[in-house]
Amino acid sequence: MKLNLPDKLYYSIGEVSKAFDVNASLIRYWEKEFPIIKPKKNKKGNRYFTPEDIKNLKIIYHLVKEKGYTLDGARIALTTNSKISETVSMIDRLKFVKAELQKLKESLVERPE
């Protein structure tokens, strides 16, 4: 999953929910359900997510939305599988390579010779 987030120290919940294409309420819910997500909060209570939080949200999104895990199953997978982060990043890289290869294939098909 490729997120369209600029390189920053903190991201608002609006930016995060837009990047994941989910409601902000889902991000807040996941925050309650998964202890690895700990956004900073200012005096007003606004959440600011760090790049580490984004990485963890990406893993949770992969497990729940793409793999179809239940929240309990995702929680168990996060605690028992120490290499889940590496697996998700590998899947992202493979999807990128696949997309690039498909673009290359389409460009070869379109060229009349």
C-alpha positions as CSV (number, residue, x, y, z in Angstrom):
1,M,0.0,0.0,0.0
2,K,1.5,3.3,-1.1
3,L,0.5,6.2,1.2
4,N,0.6,9.7,-0.1
5,L,2.0,11.4,3.0
6,P,4.8,14.0,3.0
7,D,7.8,13.4,5.2
8,K,6.9,15.1,8.5
9,L,7.4,14.4,12.2
10,Y,3.7,14.4,12.9
11,Y,0.5,13.8,11.0
12,S,-3.0,14.9,11.9
13,I,-5.7,12.3,12.1
14,G,-7.3,13.9,9.0
15,E,-4.1,13.4,7.0
16,V,-3.8,9.8,8.2
17,S,-7.5,8.9,7.5
18,K,-7.2,10.4,4.0
19,A,-4.0,8.5,3.3
20,F,-5.6,5.2,4.3
21,D,-8.9,6.1,2.7
22,V,-10.9,5.3,5.9
23,N,-12.9,7.4,8.4
24,A,-11.1,9.1,11.2
25,S,-13.4,7.2,13.6
26,L,-11.8,4.0,12.4
27,I,-8.3,5.3,13.2
28,R,-9.5,6.3,16.7
29,Y,-11.1,2.9,17.2
30,W,-7.9,1.1,16.1
31,E,-6.0,3.4,18.5
32,K,-8.2,2.0,21.4
33,E,-7.9,-1.6,20.2
34,F,-4.2,-1.8,19.5
35,P,-1.7,-0.6,22.2
36,I,1.1,-0.2,19.6
37,I,-0.6,3.0,18.3
38,K,0.1,5.8,20.6
39,P,-0.4,9.2,18.9
40,K,0.7,12.4,20.7
41,K,-2.1,14.6,21.9
42,N,-2.0,18.3,22.4
43,K,-3.9,20.2,25.1
44,K,-7.0,20.3,23.0
45,G,-6.9,16.5,22.5
46,N,-5.9,16.6,18.9
47,R,-4.0,13.5,17.8
48,Y,-0.7,13.7,16.0
49,F,0.7,10.5,14.6
50,T,4.4,9.8,14.3
51,P,6.0,7.9,11.3
52,E,6.2,4.9,13.7
53,D,2.5,5.1,14.3
54,I,1.9,5.3,10.5
55,K,4.0,2.1,10.1
56,N,2.0,0.3,12.7
57,L,-1.3,1.5,11.2
58,K,-0.1,0.2,7.8
59,I,0.5,-3.2,9.3
60,I,-3.0,-3.2,11.0
61,Y,-4.6,-2.0,7.8
62,H,-2.9,-4.9,5.9
63,L,-4.0,-7.5,8.4
64,V,-7.6,-6.3,8.8
65,K,-8.6,-4.8,5.5
66,E,-6.4,-6.7,3.0
67,K,-6.0,-10.1,4.7
68,G,-9.4,-10.2,6.4
69,Y,-8.2,-10.8,9.9
70,T,-10.6,-10.0,12.8
71,L,-9.3,-7.5,15.3
72,D,-8.5,-10.2,17.8
73,G,-6.7,-12.2,15.1
74,A,-4.7,-9.1,14.1
75,R,-3.8,-8.4,17.7
76,I,-2.6,-11.9,18.1
77,A,-0.6,-11.8,14.9
78,L,1.1,-8.6,16.0
79,T,2.1,-10.1,19.3
80,T,3.2,-13.5,18.1
81,N,4.8,-12.8,14.7
82,S,7.8,-10.6,15.1
83,K,8.5,-10.4,11.4
84,I,5.1,-9.1,10.4
85,S,6.5,-5.6,9.7
86,E,9.1,-7.1,7.3
87,T,6.4,-9.1,5.6
88,V,4.2,-6.1,5.0
89,S,7.1,-4.0,3.6
90,M,8.1,-6.9,1.3
91,I,4.5,-7.1,0.0
92,D,4.6,-3.3,-0.7
93,R,7.8,-3.6,-2.6
94,L,6.5,-6.6,-4.6
95,K,3.3,-4.7,-5.5
96,F,5.4,-1.7,-6.7
97,V,7.6,-4.0,-8.9
98,K,4.5,-5.6,-10.3
99,A,3.0,-2.3,-11.2
100,E,6.2,-1.2,-12.9
101,L,6.4,-4.4,-14.9
102,Q,2.7,-4.0,-16.0
103,K,3.5,-0.4,-17.1
104,L,6.5,-1.7,-19.1
105,K,4.4,-4.5,-20.6
106,E,1.7,-2.0,-21.7
107,S,4.2,0.3,-23.2
108,L,5.7,-2.6,-25.2
109,V,2.3,-3.6,-26.5
110,E,1.3,-0.1,-27.6
111,R,4.5,0.4,-29.7
112,P,3.9,-0.5,-33.3
113,E,7.0,-1.7,-35.0
